[in-house]
């Protein structure tokens, strides 16, 4: 029979993980024993199945696997939204190996968060939501994916800055850490007091900022969840006017915004925009980068607004009017959200 480890072991493990990087000192607060146990047990595996005809199947696949964090005593699991986007079924695996069916119940494109509800209460101490507004460069943190202590390690916050994704996604204060964690999708970013500070989204090569190569991860700050959590639980998404979605992916190349992909049948596709076009402005105002493009598009109006894009096609700049939609109306959710 395996002997249970004493409570002191849990505290020492948590402290060691926080101190995994050299220089500086970090210390678990508010009774490290409880916080450390919650950190390791609250992070679970999330798997999801997505139909082959889903809008996101081509880019994200039909079988998705990552992590999530138990955040209440009723089986509510927070994860990164792309793991469950358009999923029709999901499963949660606890640290001890127990598998529990789960239902995707909410998705928020603006933050990137997703929620699942397990089919039963989970015998797991939920992780408390921390305060990501206080996270700053040089803070020592713990990054944990499913898999227990072997998949948890110390990291340091290197920057807080805007992040613009090619898929019409913008965070104004994303959290960037280093070194990179290999299983970042849905991983927990945890403070010294055991509170959840963010959810893992991406691996990046520029964690320190543009023109400063440094591998790391990008995390979605947990404070973005707090004002929309009630809406997500009740309605499956944040309420209020949706933001305009165009259905195009763009990449910055030498200071220019190239269209790399257009969603077939989407707003940009219907307006005649094609891969290889350059987006140079919005309604006559030049755009400097992806973040600037998204801000200018959103400034025109809510979902449904006609967005006047200035697009270089061939040798001529054309004014292309794109009738935007709400991205949720484009998805094939087939679930409660």
N, C-alpha and C positions, 0 to 999 in steps of 0.2 A: 504493500500500500504506500502510495506516495505521501510524504509528509507535507503539510501546508507550510508555506513560508511565513515567518513572523511578520507582523505589520511593519517593523523597522525596515525590512527588506524593500518593501514597496517605496518607502520614502527615499532610501538610498538609491534605488534604481532611477527614480524620477530626477533626483538631484544630479546623478551622474549623466543622464541624458541631456539635461539642460547645460551641463558644463562640458559637453563633448567637444566643443570648439575651444581652442586655446585663447588665452587673454580674457581678463575680466572675471567677474564672479556673479553667478545667479543663484538665487536661493528660493526654494518652494515656500510659499506663504500660506497662511490660514490653515495650518495643519497639513503638511505635505503628504501624509499617509493617505488620507481620503482622496485628495486631488489626484495623486498618482494612480491609484486604483481605478478611479473614474476615467482617467486618460486612456489607460490600456483597455479597459473593458467596454467603454462607450463607442469605440471606433470599430465598426463592423464592415463586413464585405457586402457589396451591393452588386447584384447581377440583374440584367434586364433583357427582355426579348422584345424586338421591334419588328413589325411586319415589313416584308420586302418592298411594299409599295409606299412606305412612309416617305415623307419629304426629305427626312434626314438620313435615310438608309444608305444612300450612295456615299455620303461624306463621313458619316459616323458609324456605319455598319449596323447589322441587325442583332448582334450579340455583344452586349457591353458589360464591362467588368471594372469595378473600382471600389471606392470606400464611401462610407457615410458615417454620420455621428448621431447617436441616440440623444435627443434633446428633451424628452419628457418621459413620464412614467407610463404612458399609454401606447408606446411603440412607435412614436414619431421619429423619423430619421431624416436628417438634413444631408443633402449631397450636392454635388455639382450638377446642374441641370442637364447637361448633355448626356449624362449616363442614362437618364430616364425619359428623355424627350421622345414623345410619340410611342413610348413603350406600352404594351398591352398587358404585360405581366412582369413581375420582379420577385426577387428572393433576397433575403437577408441571411447572412451566415455569422453567427456569434463566435466569439473567441474560442469557445470550447468545441466548435464544429457543428453545433445545432443549426439546422436550416429552417427558416420560417418564411412562408409565402408573404408577399407584401404587395400593396397596390400603390402605384404612382398617383398622388393626389393633387400635386400642384407644380407649376413651372413658371418662373419669372424670367423673361428674356433680358430685361434691363439689368438685373443684378447677376443673373446666371445661376441662381439657386433653384434646387428642386427638392420636393418633399415626398416621402413615402410613408405609408402607414402599415405596420406589421399586422398580420392577421390575429395576433395575440399580444398580450403584454409581454415585454421582454425583461428577463431577470437580469437587468443591467442597470447600474447606477447612471442616470442621465448626466450629460455634461452641461454645466451651467454656461450660459452665454456671457462672454466677457465684454470688454469695452475696447473696440478696435480704434476708436478715436484717439486713444492714448498711445497707440503703437508708433514708435519712431525709429529712425535708423540707429543701429548699434544695439537695439534690444535683443536679448537672448530669448529664443523661443524653442519650442519642441514641435517637430513635425512628425505626425503619426498616421500611418495607413493601417489597414487591417493586416493582421499577422502578428500582433503582440509586440513585445519588446524588441524583437529582431527587426521590426519594420518601423521603429521609432528612433529618431536621432535629433541631436541638437542642431540648431541653425541660428543665423543672425539676420536680422532685418537690415537690408542695405539701402532701400529707397522706398518712399511713398510718392507715387506720381500717377498721372493719367495713363491708362492703357486703352488703346484702340485696336480692336480685332477686325480682321478683314470681313467678318460676317455681320456688319452693322451693329457692333457692340462697343460700348464705351463705358469705362469706369473712370471716375475722376480721381480717386485716391486708392488705387490698387496697392497691395502690399507685395514687395519683392524680397525674397530671401535667398541665401546661399549657405552651404552647398546645396546642389539640387537633390531632391528626393526622387527616386526612380518611379515610385507608385504615387504620383501626385494627384491623380483624378479623384476628387472627393476626400482627400486627406485632411486631417485636422491640423490647424495651426493653433498651438496652445501656449498660453502664458504661464508664468511661474506660479500663479495661484490656481492653475488647473482650469481656467476659463477658456472657452472657445473664442479665438480671435478671428478666425477666417477659415474658408474652405478652399482646398487646392484646386487649381484650374489647369495650369499649363506649365510646361518646361520652357525656359527662355534662355537665350544666350547673352542677353544684355541686362542682367538683373541690376547692374549699377547705373544703367541709363544708356542713352544712345551714344555710339562711338566708344563705349567702354565695355569690351567683351568680358563677360563674367557669367558663367553658367549658374542657373538658379531656378526658382519657381515663382509663379505669380499666384497670389491668393486673393479671393474675394472677401472684403472686410465684413465681419459679422454684423456690424451696425446697420448695414443695408437691409438686413432681414427684419429688424425690429419693427419698423413702421408698416411693413407689409405682411407680417406673419398672420395677423387675424384675417386679412382678406384672402390670403393663400389658403388658409384652413377652411374658410367658409365658401369661397368662390373658385378656388383652384388657380387664382392669379391675382395680382394687384388690381384694384379697381381704379376708375378714373379714366380720362382720355388716353388712349394708346398713342404711342409715338409712331411717326410715319416710317413704314418699312418699304424699301424699294426693290428688294430681291436681287441685289448685286453684291459681289465680293470684290474688294479692291486691295491692291498692295502698293506700298510706297517704294518706288525705285528711282534712286538719284533725284529725290525731291519731286517726283511726279506720281500721280495716282492712276495706275493702270487697272482697268477692269479685268479681272482674272476669271470670273465666273458669273453667269446670269441664270437665275432660277427660271427654268422653262415654264412659261405660262404666267410668270410673275409680272409685277408692274414694270420693271425695267425692260424685260423681254418684250412686253406688249408695246412699249414706247420705242423699240428699235435699237436699244443699246446692245452692244456685242462685246465679247471678250477682245481685248486689244485696244479698245477705246480708252481715251484719257479723259478723266473728269478734271476740268480746270477751274470750275467755279459754280456758284449757286446764285442764280438771278443777277449775274453780272459781278458778283463779289468773288475774287480769287480765293481758292482754298490752298492752304499751306501744307496740310497733312491730313491723315485720316480723321484724327480727332476734330480738326477744324471743319472738315466736311460734315461730320455727323452733327456737330453743334449748329452749323448753318442750316442743315436740312431740318433739324428739329425746331429751329427758330421760325421756320415758315408756317408751321401749324401742326395740328395733331394728325393722327392717322386719318386718311381720306383726303388730306390736302394735296393739291397739285404742286409738285416740286419742280421748279424750273432749273434744270441742270445745264451747265455749259460744258459741252462734250466735244473733244477733238476727235473727229472721225475722218480718217484719211488726211487730207491737207487743210480741212476747214473746221472751224469751231462752230457748232450748231447749238441752238437753244432747244433742248429736248424736255418736254413737259411730261413728267412721270406722275401718274395718278397713284399715290401711295395707298397702302392698306395697313391694317393692324396685323402684325406677324402671327398672332394667335389664330386669326381667320384663315391663314395659309396652311397651318399645321393640320395633320390628321391625327388628332389626339386619341379619339376612341376611348377615352377614360373620363373620370370624374372632373378632370381639369380641361 
